[in-house]
Amino acid sequence: MPPVPADPTALHPMPEHPRVVLLKPLVKSPLIEVGDFSYYDDPDDPTAFETRNVLYHYGPERLVIGKYCALGTGTRFIMNGANHRMDGPSTFPFPTMGASWAEHFDLITDLPGRGDTVVGNDVWFGHGATVMPGVRIGHGAIIAAGAVVTGDVPDYGIAGGNPARLIRTRYDAADITRLLAVAWWDWPVQHITRHVRTIMSGTVADLEEAAAQIDQP
């Protein structure tokens, strides 16, 4: 019997733990893209992820989350819609209040944005992490609990604090290059299933050896 992969379309991959949801079958917004098996864990209502965890998301910028990402409870993405003007005496968004103030809506719509927020593959977010607009987080990164990420995080970087800083990288530069070349998250899911133990606990060389077997019968 060949090994059986998990189901990427299951909203609740662990039925006995409804606090965990896969995000790809959950999200409906065309402005949010999520890869296979990325999940969110919340004891209250994980299915409210789009409204409770992706904030001020009016577009056109997108939130892109890669495959195999783990989002701890309270992980939040602040999007460009949260911006206020800072080039005048007041930061108050008068036009959003309506009436004649709405005639000045161009003061809101012409605010500069930082573009899409992009999360790579295999990223782990600790409890209560916050990601600010336009941030790019690399593959294999770890965002510590309570971190407020205001700037980009490199591949396999560990970032923590407020504002978050790079604490260290999980591997040296040479091994990170090798890991990115292997890109296990792009393997066929059947091949991933055969090599779960290697992906979770093997060496970089073990991963390279498994990658070389992809086209073998």
JOBELHU-V932024 format. One record per pair of residues at least 12 apart in sequence whose ideal C-beta (glycine too) atoms are under 7 Angstrom apart, sorted by the first residue. I is the first residue (numbers start at 1). J is the second residue. D is the distance in Angstrom with one decimal. If there is no record, write none. Layout:
i;j;d
I;J;D
I;J;D
This chain:
i;j;d
3;193;4.4
3;194;5.6
5;189;4.5
5;190;6.1
5;193;4.5
8;22;6.7
8;24;6.6
8;36;4.2
8;37;5.6
9;25;5.3
10;22;6.2
11;25;5.1
11;26;6.1
13;39;6.9
19;41;5.7
19;42;5.8
19;43;4.7
19;46;5.8
20;39;5.6
20;41;5.0
20;46;6.7
21;39;6.3
21;40;5.6
21;46;4.4
21;47;6.0
22;37;6.5
22;39;5.3
23;38;5.1
23;39;6.4
23;40;5.7
23;49;6.5
23;65;6.8
24;36;6.0
24;38;6.7
26;47;6.3
26;49;6.3
27;50;5.7
28;50;6.9
29;50;5.8
31;57;6.1
31;59;5.3
31;62;5.0
31;63;6.7
32;50;6.7
32;54;6.4
32;62;6.9
32;63;4.9
33;62;6.4
33;64;4.7
34;65;4.6
35;65;6.5
35;66;4.7
35;67;3.3
35;121;6.6
36;67;5.0
37;67;6.0
37;68;5.1
38;65;5.4
38;66;6.9
38;67;6.2
38;68;6.4
38;69;3.9
39;70;6.3
39;71;6.7
40;71;4.4
40;75;7.0
41;71;6.9
41;72;6.1
41;73;5.6
42;73;4.9
43;73;6.8
53;75;6.2
53;76;5.1
53;77;6.6
54;77;5.0
54;79;6.6
55;76;6.2
55;77;6.9
55;78;5.5
55;79;6.4
55;82;6.6
56;78;6.4
56;79;5.0
56;81;3.5
56;82;3.8
57;79;4.2
57;81;6.1
58;81;4.1
61;79;6.3
61;80;5.0
61;113;5.8
61;115;5.8
61;116;5.2
62;116;4.7
63;77;5.5
63;79;6.8
63;117;5.0
64;116;6.0
64;118;4.7
64;119;6.7
65;119;4.5
66;119;5.8
66;120;4.9
66;121;3.6
66;123;6.9
66;185;6.9
67;121;4.8
67;185;4.7
68;121;5.8
68;122;4.8
68;185;5.4
69;119;6.2
69;121;7.0
69;122;6.8
69;123;4.7
70;124;4.7
70;125;6.8
71;125;4.8
72;125;5.4
72;126;5.1
72;127;4.4
72;129;6.8
72;145;6.9
73;127;5.3
74;127;5.8
74;128;4.1
75;125;4.3
75;129;5.0
76;130;5.0
77;117;5.8
77;131;4.9
78;130;6.5
78;131;6.9
78;132;5.3
78;133;5.9
79;117;6.8
79;133;5.6
80;113;4.1
80;114;6.4
80;133;4.6
80;134;7.0
82;133;6.9
83;111;4.9
85;107;6.3
85;111;6.5
93;108;6.0
95;107;6.0
95;108;5.2
96;108;6.6
113;133;7.0
113;134;7.0
114;133;4.8
114;134;2.4
115;134;5.0
117;131;6.2
117;133;6.3
117;134;6.0
117;135;5.6
118;136;4.7
119;137;4.8
120;137;6.0
120;138;5.0
120;139;3.7
120;141;6.8
120;155;6.9
121;139;5.0
121;185;4.0
122;139;5.9
122;140;5.0
122;185;5.8
123;137;5.6
123;141;4.9
124;142;4.9
125;143;4.7
126;143;6.1
126;144;5.0
126;145;3.3
126;147;6.9
127;145;4.4
128;145;5.8
128;146;4.9
129;143;4.6
129;145;6.7
129;146;6.9
129;147;4.9
129;149;6.9
130;148;4.8
130;149;6.8
131;149;4.7
132;149;6.2
132;150;4.9
135;149;5.3
135;151;6.7
135;152;6.1
136;152;4.6
137;149;7.0
137;153;4.6
138;153;5.9
138;154;4.9
138;155;3.5
138;156;6.9
138;157;6.3
139;155;4.9
139;180;6.5
140;155;5.9
140;156;4.1
140;170;6.5
140;179;6.6
141;153;4.9
141;155;6.8
141;156;6.4
141;157;5.0
141;159;6.9
142;158;4.6
143;159;5.6
144;159;6.7
144;160;3.1
147;159;5.9
147;160;4.9
147;161;6.1
147;162;6.8
147;164;4.3
148;162;4.2
148;163;5.6
148;164;5.9
149;164;4.6
150;163;4.4
150;164;6.6
153;166;6.8
154;169;6.8
155;176;5.5
155;180;6.2
156;169;5.3
156;170;4.4
156;171;5.4
156;176;5.1
156;179;6.8
157;169;5.3
158;170;6.4
175;204;5.0
178;204;5.1
178;208;6.6
179;204;6.1
182;207;4.9
182;208;5.9
182;211;4.9
184;199;5.5
184;207;6.0
187;214;6.3
191;214;5.4
195;210;4.4
198;210;5.1
